[in-house]
Amino acid sequence: MADNTAFSLSKQRSIGTSAMVFTDQPAPRASVSHAEKARSLYIHIPFCAHKCHYCDFYSIVDQQDRQQAFTDRLVRELRAQAPFADDRPLETIFVGGGTPSLLAPKLWKTILQELDRLFDLSAIREGTGEFSIENNPESVSPQLAQVYAQGGVNRISMGAQSFNPIQLKALDRTHDPEKVPGAIEAFQRAGIHRVSLDLIFAVPDQTMDQWDTDLRTALALPIEHLSAYGLTYEPGTAMTARLSRGEFTQMPDDIEAEMYLHTIKTLRAHGYERYEVSNHAKPGAACRHNLNYWTSKDWLAVGPSASGHFRGARWKNTPRLDDYLKLDDNGFAPICDYETPDERRELMDLLMTSIRLTQGCDAKSALTRAQTLGCEDQLMLAAVMCQDQGWVIDADADFWQLNDDGFLFADRVARELIGALIVDD
Ligand code: SF4
C-alpha cells in the first residue's frame, strides 16, 4: 500500500506539465534536507484487476488494452526526469499502484531495461540501495519474479490485507489468501528475499481473535517488514458509501486502539520494532524509500497520479490515464497540483510526517526553521503542551518522540505542532 498521494484526488484538472517543476526551481539551498539531487524515484502503475471498496488510490480496472501505450508513455517520462538524478546512484525506487504486478512481464522488462540505461542503479545492485515493487498474490508468476530479479528489484511488498475470507469480503478484496505464501516463494526462488506484507485491521465486525490470527499467519511467513493499517473510510469510496447506507458499523475507537496496541506487542515479541505509526520491521529492514518521504527528502515521480518532491517544490501528476497518455511535453506529464517551495509549508510537511516516526522529529532543526518564520516560541509551546498531555516524551529533548499513548494520537500531535506555524492574516 503506497502512500504517494500528497494531494486530494478531487483536484484532477491539468494545470500544466511537470516541466515547470524541473525548470523553475532555483539552485538547492544547503540548509535544508533537499539540498542534493533526487536520490529516489517513485513509479505509479495504475492498473488493477478490480476496484476494492476501501481504496482511494488512483487505479483503473485493467482491460490489458492500454498497457503497451502506458509503458511507452512512462518510458518517455522517465527519460525526461532522469537528468535530475544527475548521474548519481539512486538509493531507492518504489513502484506502487494500482497493482504493478498486473503489468505484463515483457513490459516490465522494457521498463527495467530503461531504468538501467537512464539511472545509476549500482547502489541498488550492490544491495545498499532498495528497489521495491508492490504485488497482488494473484498476479505473481515465476516469470515475473525472474524479470524483476534480473532488473535489480531486491524487495517486494505483498498486499495480503487479511488471511480471513470474511474480512477480505468485507473489504471487497478478491484475491485468494492461500496464494500469498506461494507468491512470496516465487520471489524468493528468483533471489528476492526482502519481503514486506500489508495487513488491515479494524475491519467491520472483525474480532480481536481474528486479527490475532492474521498477525500470527503473517509472522509465520518469511517476511522482514509488516505494515498494519487501521481501516480508514476515505471520501468517495464504495466502503464509505456502504457505511453511510448503514450496511455495517464502524469499529469503535476503543477496540481499534486495543487492536493497535495488540499489534505492537505481538510484533515486538517476534523481533519487529515499530519505526512509524503503522510500520514495523526487523532490525535494519525499515523501508528506506518511505523514510525519505517522511523526512522530506527529494524524490522523482512518474506515472498518473504520482506525487513528487524536488528542491522543495511538490507536484502531482494528473490521475486520469487518458490525460496522461495524451499530453506529452517532451516527456513531462500533465500535472494537477504544483506547489512552489515555501519554508512554512515545507516545515509543516516535515512536522506532520516525522512526528509519526519512532525516531521522532528533529526538534532543534524544526525550531531553527520556525525561528526564521517568527514561530519558534509557539512551536515550543505546542511541543510542551503535547508533553503535558502525555503524548510526547520530552519537549526539551533533541528529538520530539511519541510515547505509546502518543502514537494513538499522532494525528492530533501533528495538528498541534502544525497549528503553531499558522499565522492569522
Ligand atoms: S488492489 Fe490496491 S490499488 Fe488496486 S483497487 Fe485494490 S487496494 Fe486499490
Boltz pocket constraint, residues with backbone or C-beta under 6 A from the ligand:
constraints:
  - pocket:
      binder: B
      contacts: [[A, 47], [A, 48], [A, 49], [A, 50], [A, 51], [A, 52], [A, 55], [A, 56], [A, 57], [A, 58], [A, 59], [A, 97], [A, 98], [A, 99], [A, 136], [A, 159]]
      max_distance: 6.0
